[in-house]
Amino acid sequence: MATSEVQTVNTGADKAKLAAAAGLLLAAFVGFYLLSGKGALAQWAALIVGVVAAVAVFGVSEPGRQLVAFGREAWRETRKVVWPSRKEALQMTAYVFAFVVIMALFLWLTDKTVEWLFYDLILGWRK
């Protein structure tokens, strides 16, 4: 059985950074709606500046650094994958479509057989 570790924010500084990031994000959205009378440029500038500031504050916190490290590691792993060639991908796609068509026909035939068996033979509801 695999153990899963739940990591929480331990330091007060990280909690403060996360709270500040959440506050900046909230302020960005509030500013966007409060500046509706000032024009679209002011609205979008407030939103973009607030979101960028929130991302920057989150990025310097420990959870932000862990998220960036996770993204880098995931990118590194995707470069290690041996991707199929175009021909192999098309063949596998064709196999999947063929299987889906065959399975659909099988299920339709089974449904119609059970329908005929119950409604026509056993219950006699159709004439």
Backbone atoms as SQL, in Angstrom:
CREATE TABLE atoms (id INTEGER PRIMARY KEY, chain TEXT, resi INTEGER, resn TEXT, atom TEXT, x REAL, y REAL, z REAL);
INSERT INTO atoms VALUES
  (1, 'A', 1, 'MET', 'N', 0.847, -1.168, 0.000),
  (2, 'A', 1, 'MET', 'CA', 0.000, 0.000, 0.000),
  (3, 'A', 1, 'MET', 'C', 0.893, 1.232, 0.000),
  (4, 'A', 2, 'ALA', 'N', 0.632, 2.128, -0.880),
  (5, 'A', 2, 'ALA', 'CA', 1.451, 3.334, -1.001),
  (6, 'A', 2, 'ALA', 'C', 1.030, 4.354, 0.047),
  (7, 'A', 3, 'THR', 'N', 2.018, 5.011, 0.590),
  (8, 'A', 3, 'THR', 'CA', 1.711, 6.073, 1.542),
  (9, 'A', 3, 'THR', 'C', 1.750, 7.392, 0.807),
  (10, 'A', 4, 'SER', 'N', 0.831, 8.219, 1.130),
  (11, 'A', 4, 'SER', 'CA', 0.803, 9.533, 0.497),
  (12, 'A', 4, 'SER', 'C', 1.045, 10.584, 1.564),
  (13, 'A', 5, 'GLU', 'N', 1.996, 11.436, 1.291),
  (14, 'A', 5, 'GLU', 'CA', 2.307, 12.495, 2.229),
  (15, 'A', 5, 'GLU', 'C', 1.540, 13.749, 1.838),
  (16, 'A', 6, 'VAL', 'N', 0.878, 14.320, 2.805),
  (17, 'A', 6, 'VAL', 'CA', 0.170, 15.573, 2.585),
  (18, 'A', 6, 'VAL', 'C', 1.065, 16.681, 3.111),
  (19, 'A', 7, 'GLN', 'N', 1.467, 17.571, 2.223),
  (20, 'A', 7, 'GLN', 'CA', 2.347, 18.650, 2.634),
  (21, 'A', 7, 'GLN', 'C', 1.517, 19.906, 2.867),
  (22, 'A', 8, 'THR', 'N', 1.737, 20.504, 3.981),
  (23, 'A', 8, 'THR', 'CA', 1.024, 21.724, 4.317),
  (24, 'A', 8, 'THR', 'C', 2.016, 22.860, 4.451),
  (25, 'A', 9, 'VAL', 'N', 1.510, 24.062, 4.444),
  (26, 'A', 9, 'VAL', 'CA', 2.351, 25.242, 4.626),
  (27, 'A', 9, 'VAL', 'C', 2.703, 25.328, 6.108),
  (28, 'A', 10, 'ASN', 'N', 4.003, 25.310, 6.416),
  (29, 'A', 10, 'ASN', 'CA', 4.418, 25.263, 7.810),
  (30, 'A', 10, 'ASN', 'C', 4.848, 26.607, 8.360),
  (31, 'A', 11, 'THR', 'N', 5.514, 27.397, 7.569),
  (32, 'A', 11, 'THR', 'CA', 6.056, 28.634, 8.112),
  (33, 'A', 11, 'THR', 'C', 5.030, 29.757, 8.025),
  (34, 'A', 12, 'GLY', 'N', 5.172, 30.692, 8.955),
  (35, 'A', 12, 'GLY', 'CA', 4.283, 31.849, 8.949),
  (36, 'A', 12, 'GLY', 'C', 4.501, 32.725, 7.743),
  (37, 'A', 13, 'ALA', 'N', 5.745, 32.779, 7.266),
  (38, 'A', 13, 'ALA', 'CA', 6.040, 33.604, 6.088),
  (39, 'A', 13, 'ALA', 'C', 5.342, 33.052, 4.851),
  (40, 'A', 14, 'ASP', 'N', 5.343, 31.726, 4.713),
  (41, 'A', 14, 'ASP', 'CA', 4.659, 31.142, 3.556),
  (42, 'A', 14, 'ASP', 'C', 3.150, 31.354, 3.638),
  (43, 'A', 15, 'LYS', 'N', 2.618, 31.251, 4.843),
  (44, 'A', 15, 'LYS', 'CA', 1.177, 31.515, 5.006),
  (45, 'A', 15, 'LYS', 'C', 0.858, 32.960, 4.641),
  (46, 'A', 16, 'ALA', 'N', 1.728, 33.866, 5.045),
  (47, 'A', 16, 'ALA', 'CA', 1.518, 35.276, 4.732),
  (48, 'A', 16, 'ALA', 'C', 1.630, 35.513, 3.222),
  (49, 'A', 17, 'LYS', 'N', 2.580, 34.856, 2.574),
  (50, 'A', 17, 'LYS', 'CA', 2.727, 35.007, 1.122),
  (51, 'A', 17, 'LYS', 'C', 1.509, 34.470, 0.386),
  (52, 'A', 18, 'LEU', 'N', 1.003, 33.316, 0.825),
  (53, 'A', 18, 'LEU', 'CA', -0.188, 32.763, 0.179),
  (54, 'A', 18, 'LEU', 'C', -1.408, 33.654, 0.417),
  (55, 'A', 19, 'ALA', 'N', -1.528, 34.198, 1.628),
  (56, 'A', 19, 'ALA', 'CA', -2.635, 35.121, 1.913),
  (57, 'A', 19, 'ALA', 'C', -2.507, 36.384, 1.074),
  (58, 'A', 20, 'ALA', 'N', -1.282, 36.883, 0.926),
  (59, 'A', 20, 'ALA', 'CA', -1.066, 38.075, 0.101),
  (60, 'A', 20, 'ALA', 'C', -1.387, 37.791, -1.360),
  (61, 'A', 21, 'ALA', 'N', -1.009, 36.621, -1.839),
  (62, 'A', 21, 'ALA', 'CA', -1.318, 36.265, -3.230),
  (63, 'A', 21, 'ALA', 'C', -2.829, 36.175, -3.434),
  (64, 'A', 22, 'ALA', 'N', -3.527, 35.566, -2.488),
  (65, 'A', 22, 'ALA', 'CA', -4.985, 35.485, -2.589),
  (66, 'A', 22, 'ALA', 'C', -5.610, 36.876, -2.520),
  (67, 'A', 23, 'GLY', 'N', -5.081, 37.731, -1.644),
  (68, 'A', 23, 'GLY', 'CA', -5.598, 39.101, -1.542),
  (69, 'A', 23, 'GLY', 'C', -5.357, 39.899, -2.815),
  (70, 'A', 24, 'LEU', 'N', -4.182, 39.740, -3.405),
  (71, 'A', 24, 'LEU', 'CA', -3.895, 40.442, -4.662),
  (72, 'A', 24, 'LEU', 'C', -4.809, 39.954, -5.784),
  (73, 'A', 25, 'LEU', 'N', -5.058, 38.653, -5.808),
  (74, 'A', 25, 'LEU', 'CA', -5.947, 38.120, -6.836),
  (75, 'A', 25, 'LEU', 'C', -7.368, 38.649, -6.657),
  (76, 'A', 26, 'LEU', 'N', -7.819, 38.677, -5.412),
  (77, 'A', 26, 'LEU', 'CA', -9.146, 39.220, -5.133),
  (78, 'A', 26, 'LEU', 'C', -9.201, 40.705, -5.480),
  (79, 'A', 27, 'ALA', 'N', -8.147, 41.443, -5.140),
  (80, 'A', 27, 'ALA', 'CA', -8.098, 42.868, -5.451),
  (81, 'A', 27, 'ALA', 'C', -8.101, 43.107, -6.962),
  (82, 'A', 28, 'ALA', 'N', -7.468, 42.212, -7.710),
  (83, 'A', 28, 'ALA', 'CA', -7.460, 42.345, -9.168),
  (84, 'A', 28, 'ALA', 'C', -8.876, 42.231, -9.727),
  (85, 'A', 29, 'PHE', 'N', -9.625, 41.265, -9.231),
  (86, 'A', 29, 'PHE', 'CA', -10.993, 41.099, -9.725),
  (87, 'A', 29, 'PHE', 'C', -11.902, 42.230, -9.264),
  (88, 'A', 30, 'VAL', 'N', -11.734, 42.657, -8.025),
  (89, 'A', 30, 'VAL', 'CA', -12.532, 43.781, -7.522),
  (90, 'A', 30, 'VAL', 'C', -12.212, 45.041, -8.315),
  (91, 'A', 31, 'GLY', 'N', -10.927, 45.276, -8.568),
  (92, 'A', 31, 'GLY', 'CA', -10.517, 46.444, -9.353),
  (93, 'A', 31, 'GLY', 'C', -11.069, 46.402, -10.765),
  (94, 'A', 32, 'PHE', 'N', -11.107, 45.211, -11.338),
  (95, 'A', 32, 'PHE', 'CA', -11.661, 45.067, -12.688),
  (96, 'A', 32, 'PHE', 'C', -13.104, 45.536, -12.732),
  (97, 'A', 33, 'TYR', 'N', -13.889, 45.136, -11.745),
  (98, 'A', 33, 'TYR', 'CA', -15.303, 45.504, -11.749),
  (99, 'A', 33, 'TYR', 'C', -15.542, 46.939, -11.268),
  (100, 'A', 34, 'LEU', 'N', -14.701, 47.429, -10.375),
  (101, 'A', 34, 'LEU', 'CA', -14.882, 48.805, -9.906),
  (102, 'A', 34, 'LEU', 'C', -14.487, 49.829, -10.957),
  (103, 'A', 35, 'LEU', 'N', -13.600, 49.455, -11.854),
  (104, 'A', 35, 'LEU', 'CA', -13.150, 50.382, -12.893),
  (105, 'A', 35, 'LEU', 'C', -13.968, 50.266, -14.178),
  (106, 'A', 36, 'SER', 'N', -15.177, 49.748, -14.077),
  (107, 'A', 36, 'SER', 'CA', -15.995, 49.575, -15.287),
  (108, 'A', 36, 'SER', 'C', -16.341, 50.914, -15.938),
  (109, 'A', 37, 'GLY', 'N', -16.420, 51.960, -15.166),
  (110, 'A', 37, 'GLY', 'CA', -16.728, 53.277, -15.729),
  (111, 'A', 37, 'GLY', 'C', -15.524, 53.982, -16.323),
  (112, 'A', 38, 'LYS', 'N', -14.342, 53.505, -16.077),
  (113, 'A', 38, 'LYS', 'CA', -13.115, 54.160, -16.544),
  (114, 'A', 38, 'LYS', 'C', -12.663, 53.675, -17.913),
  (115, 'A', 39, 'GLY', 'N', -13.311, 52.648, -18.423),
  (116, 'A', 39, 'GLY', 'CA', -12.929, 52.147, -19.745),
  (117, 'A', 39, 'GLY', 'C', -12.306, 50.766, -19.664),
  (118, 'A', 40, 'ALA', 'N', -12.320, 50.107, -20.803),
  (119, 'A', 40, 'ALA', 'CA', -11.834, 48.729, -20.864),
  (120, 'A', 40, 'ALA', 'C', -10.334, 48.641, -20.613),
  (121, 'A', 41, 'LEU', 'N', -9.581, 49.617, -21.064),
  (122, 'A', 41, 'LEU', 'CA', -8.127, 49.581, -20.888),
  (123, 'A', 41, 'LEU', 'C', -7.751, 49.615, -19.407),
  (124, 'A', 42, 'ALA', 'N', -8.402, 50.464, -18.646),
  (125, 'A', 42, 'ALA', 'CA', -8.124, 50.542, -17.211),
  (126, 'A', 42, 'ALA', 'C', -8.550, 49.263, -16.509),
  (127, 'A', 43, 'GLN', 'N', -9.681, 48.721, -16.912),
  (128, 'A', 43, 'GLN', 'CA', -10.150, 47.480, -16.308),
  (129, 'A', 43, 'GLN', 'C', -9.144, 46.353, -16.522),
  (130, 'A', 44, 'TRP', 'N', -8.777, 46.151, -17.776),
  (131, 'A', 44, 'TRP', 'CA', -7.874, 45.046, -18.094),
  (132, 'A', 44, 'TRP', 'C', -6.488, 45.270, -17.523),
  (133, 'A', 45, 'ALA', 'N', -6.034, 46.498, -17.464),
  (134, 'A', 45, 'ALA', 'CA', -4.725, 46.787, -16.866),
  (135, 'A', 45, 'ALA', 'C', -4.739, 46.426, -15.387),
  (136, 'A', 46, 'ALA', 'N', -5.799, 46.788, -14.675),
  (137, 'A', 46, 'ALA', 'CA', -5.899, 46.457, -13.252),
  (138, 'A', 46, 'ALA', 'C', -5.931, 44.947, -13.058),
  (139, 'A', 47, 'LEU', 'N', -6.684, 44.265, -13.895),
  (140, 'A', 47, 'LEU', 'CA', -6.778, 42.809, -13.776),
  (141, 'A', 47, 'LEU', 'C', -5.432, 42.146, -14.048),
  (142, 'A', 48, 'ILE', 'N', -4.779, 42.538, -15.118),
  (143, 'A', 48, 'ILE', 'CA', -3.510, 41.905, -15.493),
  (144, 'A', 48, 'ILE', 'C', -2.428, 42.210, -14.469),
  (145, 'A', 49, 'VAL', 'N', -2.333, 43.458, -14.030),
  (146, 'A', 49, 'VAL', 'CA', -1.324, 43.820, -13.031),
  (147, 'A', 49, 'VAL', 'C', -1.569, 43.052, -11.730),
  (148, 'A', 50, 'GLY', 'N', -2.818, 42.957, -11.323),
  (149, 'A', 50, 'GLY', 'CA', -3.128, 42.236, -10.082),
  (150, 'A', 50, 'GLY', 'C', -2.820, 40.755, -10.176),
  (151, 'A', 51, 'VAL', 'N', -3.166, 40.142, -11.291),
  (152, 'A', 51, 'VAL', 'CA', -2.896, 38.708, -11.463),
  (153, 'A', 51, 'VAL', 'C', -1.392, 38.454, -11.537),
  (154, 'A', 52, 'VAL', 'N', -0.665, 39.284, -12.261),
  (155, 'A', 52, 'VAL', 'CA', 0.796, 39.120, -12.346),
  (156, 'A', 52, 'VAL', 'C', 1.428, 39.282, -10.968),
  (157, 'A', 53, 'ALA', 'N', 0.972, 40.250, -10.205),
  (158, 'A', 53, 'ALA', 'CA', 1.506, 40.444, -8.851),
  (159, 'A', 53, 'ALA', 'C', 1.192, 39.244, -7.967),
  (160, 'A', 54, 'ALA', 'N', -0.016, 38.707, -8.074),
  (161, 'A', 54, 'ALA', 'CA', -0.386, 37.536, -7.275),
  (162, 'A', 54, 'ALA', 'C', 0.463, 36.327, -7.654),
  (163, 'A', 55, 'VAL', 'N', 0.690, 36.128, -8.940),
  (164, 'A', 55, 'VAL', 'CA', 1.523, 35.011, -9.389),
  (165, 'A', 55, 'VAL', 'C', 2.958, 35.197, -8.915),
  (166, 'A', 56, 'ALA', 'N', 3.454, 36.426, -8.947),
  (167, 'A', 56, 'ALA', 'CA', 4.827, 36.690, -8.493),
  (168, 'A', 56, 'ALA', 'C', 4.964, 36.401, -7.000),
  (169, 'A', 57, 'VAL', 'N', 4.009, 36.826, -6.202),
  (170, 'A', 57, 'VAL', 'CA', 4.069, 36.570, -4.756),
  (171, 'A', 57, 'VAL', 'C', 3.947, 35.075, -4.493),
  (172, 'A', 58, 'PHE', 'N', 3.061, 34.392, -5.210),
  (173, 'A', 58, 'PHE', 'CA', 2.938, 32.940, -5.053),
  (174, 'A', 58, 'PHE', 'C', 4.218, 32.241, -5.485),
  (175, 'A', 59, 'GLY', 'N', 4.871, 32.739, -6.513),
  (176, 'A', 59, 'GLY', 'CA', 6.086, 32.117, -7.027),
  (177, 'A', 59, 'GLY', 'C', 7.253, 32.158, -6.069),
  (178, 'A', 60, 'VAL', 'N', 7.308, 33.136, -5.184),
  (179, 'A', 60, 'VAL', 'CA', 8.415, 33.207, -4.230),
  (180, 'A', 60, 'VAL', 'C', 8.120, 32.444, -2.947),
  (181, 'A', 61, 'SER', 'N', 6.925, 31.892, -2.808),
  (182, 'A', 61, 'SER', 'CA', 6.613, 31.085, -1.632),
  (183, 'A', 61, 'SER', 'C', 7.099, 29.651, -1.864),
  (184, 'A', 62, 'GLU', 'N', 7.173, 28.883, -0.799),
  (185, 'A', 62, 'GLU', 'CA', 7.640, 27.487, -0.923),
  (186, 'A', 62, 'GLU', 'C', 6.706, 26.641, -1.785),
  (187, 'A', 63, 'PRO', 'N', 5.372, 26.727, -1.621),
  (188, 'A', 63, 'PRO', 'CA', 4.500, 25.965, -2.523),
  (189, 'A', 63, 'PRO', 'C', 4.663, 26.397, -3.984),
  (190, 'A', 64, 'GLY', 'N', 4.927, 27.663, -4.214),
  (191, 'A', 64, 'GLY', 'CA', 5.142, 28.135, -5.582),
  (192, 'A', 64, 'GLY', 'C', 6.410, 27.553, -6.174),
  (193, 'A', 65, 'ARG', 'N', 7.483, 27.515, -5.372),
  (194, 'A', 65, 'ARG', 'CA', 8.732, 26.916, -5.856),
  (195, 'A', 65, 'ARG', 'C', 8.559, 25.428, -6.106),
  (196, 'A', 66, 'GLN', 'N', 7.789, 24.754, -5.248),
  (197, 'A', 66, 'GLN', 'CA', 7.533, 23.329, -5.456),
  (198, 'A', 66, 'GLN', 'C', 6.722, 23.098, -6.723),
  (199, 'A', 67, 'LEU', 'N', 5.769, 23.979, -7.003),
  (200, 'A', 67, 'LEU', 'CA', 4.977, 23.846, -8.220),
  (201, 'A', 67, 'LEU', 'C', 5.849, 24.027, -9.460),
  (202, 'A', 68, 'VAL', 'N', 6.745, 24.996, -9.428),
  (203, 'A', 68, 'VAL', 'CA', 7.653, 25.221, -10.560),
  (204, 'A', 68, 'VAL', 'C', 8.575, 24.018, -10.734),
  (205, 'A', 69, 'ALA', 'N', 9.096, 23.477, -9.622),
  (206, 'A', 69, 'ALA', 'CA', 9.963, 22.302, -9.697),
  (207, 'A', 69, 'ALA', 'C', 9.207, 21.106, -10.257),
  (208, 'A', 70, 'PHE', 'N', 7.953, 20.942, -9.847),
  (209, 'A', 70, 'PHE', 'CA', 7.135, 19.849, -10.382),
  (210, 'A', 70, 'PHE', 'C', 6.929, 20.011, -11.883),
  (211, 'A', 71, 'GLY', 'N', 6.659, 21.228, -12.327),
  (212, 'A', 71, 'GLY', 'CA', 6.476, 21.479, -13.758),
  (213, 'A', 71, 'GLY', 'C', 7.732, 21.179, -14.553),
  (214, 'A', 72, 'ARG', 'N', 8.883, 21.573, -14.020),
  (215, 'A', 72, 'ARG', 'CA', 10.149, 21.284, -14.710),
  (216, 'A', 72, 'ARG', 'C', 10.392, 19.780, -14.799),
  (217, 'A', 73, 'GLU', 'N', 10.126, 19.078, -13.705),
  (218, 'A', 73, 'GLU', 'CA', 10.324, 17.625, -13.701),
  (219, 'A', 73, 'GLU', 'C', 9.357, 16.933, -14.663),
  (220, 'A', 74, 'ALA', 'N', 8.127, 17.401, -14.716),
  (221, 'A', 74, 'ALA', 'CA', 7.157, 16.824, -15.648),
  (222, 'A', 74, 'ALA', 'C', 7.594, 17.063, -17.090),
  (223, 'A', 75, 'TRP', 'N', 8.105, 18.259, -17.373),
  (224, 'A', 75, 'TRP', 'CA', 8.580, 18.558, -18.727),
  (225, 'A', 75, 'TRP', 'C', 9.773, 17.669, -19.080),
  (226, 'A', 76, 'ARG', 'N', 10.662, 17.467, -18.120),
  (227, 'A', 76, 'ARG', 'CA', 11.827, 16.606, -18.332),
  (228, 'A', 76, 'ARG', 'C', 11.380, 15.172, -18.637),
  (229, 'A', 77, 'GLU', 'N', 10.362, 14.694, -17.942),
  (230, 'A', 77, 'GLU', 'CA', 9.869, 13.332, -18.162),
  (231, 'A', 77, 'GLU', 'C', 9.189, 13.194, -19.520),
  (232, 'A', 78, 'THR', 'N', 8.475, 14.222, -19.969),
  (233, 'A', 78, 'THR', 'CA', 7.819, 14.107, -21.272),
  (234, 'A', 78, 'THR', 'C', 8.831, 14.061, -22.409),
  (235, 'A', 79, 'ARG', 'N', 10.002, 14.648, -22.201),
  (236, 'A', 79, 'ARG', 'CA', 11.026, 14.569, -23.240),
  (237, 'A', 79, 'ARG', 'C', 11.634, 13.178, -23.317),
  (238, 'A', 80, 'LYS', 'N', 11.508, 12.374, -22.247),
  (239, 'A', 80, 'LYS', 'CA', 12.040, 11.019, -22.244),
  (240, 'A', 80, 'LYS', 'C', 11.115, 10.017, -22.939),
  (241, 'A', 81, 'VAL', 'N', 9.870, 10.389, -23.158),
  (242, 'A', 81, 'VAL', 'CA', 8.886, 9.488, -23.739),
  (243, 'A', 81, 'VAL', 'C', 9.221, 9.223, -25.198),
  (244, 'A', 82, 'VAL', 'N', 9.097, 7.958, -25.589),
  (245, 'A', 82, 'VAL', 'CA', 9.275, 7.587, -26.992),
  (246, 'A', 82, 'VAL', 'C', 7.884, 7.645, -27.627),
  (247, 'A', 83, 'TRP', 'N', 7.661, 8.680, -28.411),
  (248, 'A', 83, 'TRP', 'CA', 6.346, 8.895, -29.001),
  (249, 'A', 83, 'TRP', 'C', 6.208, 8.033, -30.254),
  (250, 'A', 84, 'PRO', 'N', 4.996, 7.542, -30.551),
  (251, 'A', 84, 'PRO', 'CA', 4.811, 6.728, -31.758),
  (252, 'A', 84, 'PRO', 'C', 4.941, 7.583, -33.012),
  (253, 'A', 85, 'SER', 'N', 5.287, 6.900, -34.097),
  (254, 'A', 85, 'SER', 'CA', 5.361, 7.604, -35.377),
  (255, 'A', 85, 'SER', 'C', 3.951, 7.924, -35.852),
  (256, 'A', 86, 'ARG', 'N', 3.860, 8.738, -36.892),
  (257, 'A', 86, 'ARG', 'CA', 2.548, 9.104, -37.420),
  (258, 'A', 86, 'ARG', 'C', 1.799, 7.872, -37.914),
  (259, 'A', 87, 'LYS', 'N', 2.521, 6.982, -38.576),
  (260, 'A', 87, 'LYS', 'CA', 1.898, 5.766, -39.104),
  (261, 'A', 87, 'LYS', 'C', 1.356, 4.901, -37.965),
  (262, 'A', 88, 'GLU', 'N', 2.145, 4.729, -36.910),
  (263, 'A', 88, 'GLU', 'CA', 1.695, 3.932, -35.774),
  (264, 'A', 88, 'GLU', 'C', 0.488, 4.571, -35.085),
  (265, 'A', 89, 'ALA', 'N', 0.502, 5.877, -34.953),
  (266, 'A', 89, 'ALA', 'CA', -0.618, 6.566, -34.310),
  (267, 'A', 89, 'ALA', 'C', -1.899, 6.415, -35.133),
  (268, 'A', 90, 'LEU', 'N', -1.789, 6.541, -36.456),
  (269, 'A', 90, 'LEU', 'CA', -2.962, 6.379, -37.316),
  (270, 'A', 90, 'LEU', 'C', -3.482, 4.943, -37.271),
  (271, 'A', 91, 'GLN', 'N', -2.569, 3.973, -37.251),
  (272, 'A', 91, 'GLN', 'CA', -2.999, 2.574, -37.168),
  (273, 'A', 91, 'GLN', 'C', -3.735, 2.298, -35.868),
  (274, 'A', 92, 'MET', 'N', -3.204, 2.774, -34.754),
  (275, 'A', 92, 'MET', 'CA', -3.861, 2.547, -33.471),
  (276, 'A', 92, 'MET', 'C', -5.213, 3.260, -33.402),
  (277, 'A', 93, 'THR', 'N', -5.299, 4.436, -33.991),
  (278, 'A', 93, 'THR', 'CA', -6.574, 5.143, -34.036),
  (279, 'A', 93, 'THR', 'C', -7.589, 4.368, -34.859),
  (280, 'A', 94, 'ALA', 'N', -7.147, 3.820, -35.966),
  (281, 'A', 94, 'ALA', 'CA', -8.041, 3.006, -36.799),
  (282, 'A', 94, 'ALA', 'C', -8.505, 1.764, -36.049),
  (283, 'A', 95, 'TYR', 'N', -7.604, 1.130, -35.295),
  (284, 'A', 95, 'TYR', 'CA', -7.996, -0.040, -34.498),
  (285, 'A', 95, 'TYR', 'C', -9.051, 0.330, -33.464),
  (286, 'A', 96, 'VAL', 'N', -8.882, 1.471, -32.830),
  (287, 'A', 96, 'VAL', 'CA', -9.843, 1.904, -31.813),
  (288, 'A', 96, 'VAL', 'C', -11.196, 2.180, -32.449),
  (289, 'A', 97, 'PHE', 'N', -11.214, 2.884, -33.581),
  (290, 'A', 97, 'PHE', 'CA', -12.484, 3.148, -34.259),
  (291, 'A', 97, 'PHE', 'C', -13.158, 1.862, -34.708),
  (292, 'A', 98, 'ALA', 'N', -12.388, 0.927, -35.234),
  (293, 'A', 98, 'ALA', 'CA', -12.958, -0.354, -35.658),
  (294, 'A', 98, 'ALA', 'C', -13.543, -1.102, -34.468),
  (295, 'A', 99, 'PHE', 'N', -12.844, -1.106, -33.360),
  (296, 'A', 99, 'PHE', 'CA', -13.350, -1.759, -32.167),
  (297, 'A', 99, 'PHE', 'C', -14.639, -1.113, -31.681),
  (298, 'A', 100, 'VAL', 'N', -14.697, 0.202, -31.718),
  (299, 'A', 100, 'VAL', 'CA', -15.898, 0.913, -31.274),
  (300, 'A', 100, 'VAL', 'C', -17.085, 0.568, -32.170),
  (301, 'A', 101, 'VAL', 'N', -16.875, 0.500, -33.471),
  (302, 'A', 101, 'VAL', 'CA', -17.959, 0.154, -34.398),
  (303, 'A', 101, 'VAL', 'C', -18.427, -1.270, -34.149),
  (304, 'A', 102, 'ILE', 'N', -17.496, -2.197, -33.986),
  (305, 'A', 102, 'ILE', 'CA', -17.865, -3.594, -33.735),
  (306, 'A', 102, 'ILE', 'C', -18.607, -3.728, -32.416),
  (307, 'A', 103, 'MET', 'N', -18.132, -3.042, -31.390),
  (308, 'A', 103, 'MET', 'CA', -18.794, -3.101, -30.086),
  (309, 'A', 103, 'MET', 'C', -20.185, -2.475, -30.158),
  (310, 'A', 104, 'ALA', 'N', -20.339, -1.381, -30.887),
  (311, 'A', 104, 'ALA', 'CA', -21.657, -0.761, -31.036),
  (312, 'A', 104, 'ALA', 'C', -22.622, -1.706, -31.743),
  (313, 'A', 105, 'LEU', 'N', -22.160, -2.356, -32.790),
  (314, 'A', 105, 'LEU', 'CA', -23.016, -3.327, -33.488),
  (315, 'A', 105, 'LEU', 'C', -23.381, -4.491, -32.577),
  (316, 'A', 106, 'PHE', 'N', -22.429, -4.992, -31.821),
  (317, 'A', 106, 'PHE', 'CA', -22.703, -6.085, -30.887),
  (318, 'A', 106, 'PHE', 'C', -23.740, -5.676, -29.851),
  (319, 'A', 107, 'LEU', 'N', -23.580, -4.495, -29.259),
  (320, 'A', 107, 'LEU', 'CA', -24.533, -4.043, -28.248),
  (321, 'A', 107, 'LEU', 'C', -25.912, -3.790, -28.850),
  (322, 'A', 108, 'TRP', 'N', -25.966, -3.249, -30.066),
  (323, 'A', 108, 'TRP', 'CA', -27.251, -3.035, -30.720),
  (324, 'A', 108, 'TRP', 'C', -27.941, -4.366, -30.987),
  (325, 'A', 109, 'LEU', 'N', -27.183, -5.331, -31.490),
  (326, 'A', 109, 'LEU', 'CA', -27.746, -6.652, -31.776),
  (327, 'A', 109, 'LEU', 'C', -28.216, -7.331, -30.496),
  (328, 'A', 110, 'THR', 'N', -27.463, -7.224, -29.434),
  (329, 'A', 110, 'THR', 'CA', -27.858, -7.806, -28.153),
  (330, 'A', 110, 'THR', 'C', -29.125, -7.135, -27.628),
  (331, 'A', 111, 'ASP', 'N', -29.207, -5.808, -27.736),
  (332, 'A', 111, 'ASP', 'CA', -30.381, -5.080, -27.281),
  (333, 'A', 111, 'ASP', 'C', -31.617, -5.497, -28.062),
  (334, 'A', 112, 'LYS', 'N', -31.498, -5.584, -29.372),
  (335, 'A', 112, 'LYS', 'CA', -32.649, -5.964, -30.189),
  (336, 'A', 112, 'LYS', 'C', -33.065, -7.406, -29.934),
  (337, 'A', 113, 'THR', 'N', -32.097, -8.294, -29.674),
  (338, 'A', 113, 'THR', 'CA', -32.428, -9.688, -29.373),
  (339, 'A', 113, 'THR', 'C', -33.166, -9.798, -28.048),
  (340, 'A', 114, 'VAL', 'N', -32.697, -9.109, -27.032),
  (341, 'A', 114, 'VAL', 'CA', -33.363, -9.138, -25.730),
  (342, 'A', 114, 'VAL', 'C', -34.741, -8.480, -25.832),
  (343, 'A', 115, 'GLU', 'N', -34.838, -7.391, -26.589),
  (344, 'A', 115, 'GLU', 'CA', -36.134, -6.736, -26.791),
  (345, 'A', 115, 'GLU', 'C', -37.113, -7.680, -27.466),
  (346, 'A', 116, 'TRP', 'N', -36.684, -8.369, -28.492),
  (347, 'A', 116, 'TRP', 'CA', -37.549, -9.325, -29.206),
  (348, 'A', 116, 'TRP', 'C', -37.946, -10.467, -28.285),
  (349, 'A', 117, 'LEU', 'N', -36.983, -10.955, -27.504),
  (350, 'A', 117, 'LEU', 'CA', -37.244, -12.074, -26.614),
  (351, 'A', 117, 'LEU', 'C', -38.284, -11.702, -25.563),
  (352, 'A', 118, 'PHE', 'N', -38.129, -10.571, -24.910),
  (353, 'A', 118, 'PHE', 'CA', -39.059, -10.197, -23.842),
  (354, 'A', 118, 'PHE', 'C', -40.396, -9.703, -24.360),
  (355, 'A', 119, 'TYR', 'N', -40.376, -8.752, -25.292),
  (356, 'A', 119, 'TYR', 'CA', -41.628, -8.116, -25.696),
  (357, 'A', 119, 'TYR', 'C', -42.437, -8.943, -26.677),
  (358, 'A', 120, 'ASP', 'N', -41.795, -9.662, -27.561),
  (359, 'A', 120, 'ASP', 'CA', -42.549, -10.447, -28.546),
  (360, 'A', 120, 'ASP', 'C', -42.864, -11.846, -28.055),
  (361, 'A', 121, 'LEU', 'N', -41.857, -12.558, -27.590),
  (362, 'A', 121, 'LEU', 'CA', -42.078, -13.953, -27.225),
  (363, 'A', 121, 'LEU', 'C', -42.694, -14.132, -25.841),
  (364, 'A', 122, 'ILE', 'N', -42.138, -13.476, -24.840),
  (365, 'A', 122, 'ILE', 'CA', -42.588, -13.726, -23.466),
  (366, 'A', 122, 'ILE', 'C', -43.849, -12.942, -23.155),
  (367, 'A', 123, 'LEU', 'N', -43.861, -11.630, -23.405),
  (368, 'A', 123, 'LEU', 'CA', -45.007, -10.810, -23.012),
  (369, 'A', 123, 'LEU', 'C', -46.060, -10.699, -24.095),
  (370, 'A', 124, 'GLY', 'N', -45.661, -10.839, -25.334),
  (371, 'A', 124, 'GLY', 'CA', -46.611, -10.748, -26.448),
  (372, 'A', 124, 'GLY', 'C', -47.206, -9.377, -26.621),
  (373, 'A', 125, 'TRP', 'N', -46.474, -8.313, -26.327),
  (374, 'A', 125, 'TRP', 'CA', -47.006, -6.963, -26.412),
  (375, 'A', 125, 'TRP', 'C', -47.020, -6.432, -27.832),
  (376, 'A', 126, 'ARG', 'N', -46.195, -6.945, -28.691),
  (377, 'A', 126, 'ARG', 'CA', -46.169, -6.456, -30.079),
  (378, 'A', 126, 'ARG', 'C', -46.861, -7.435, -30.980),
  (379, 'A', 127, 'LYS', 'N', -47.521, -6.887, -31.994),
  (380, 'A', 127, 'LYS', 'CA', -48.228, -7.780, -32.933),
  (381, 'A', 127, 'LYS', 'C', -47.831, -7.522, -34.329);
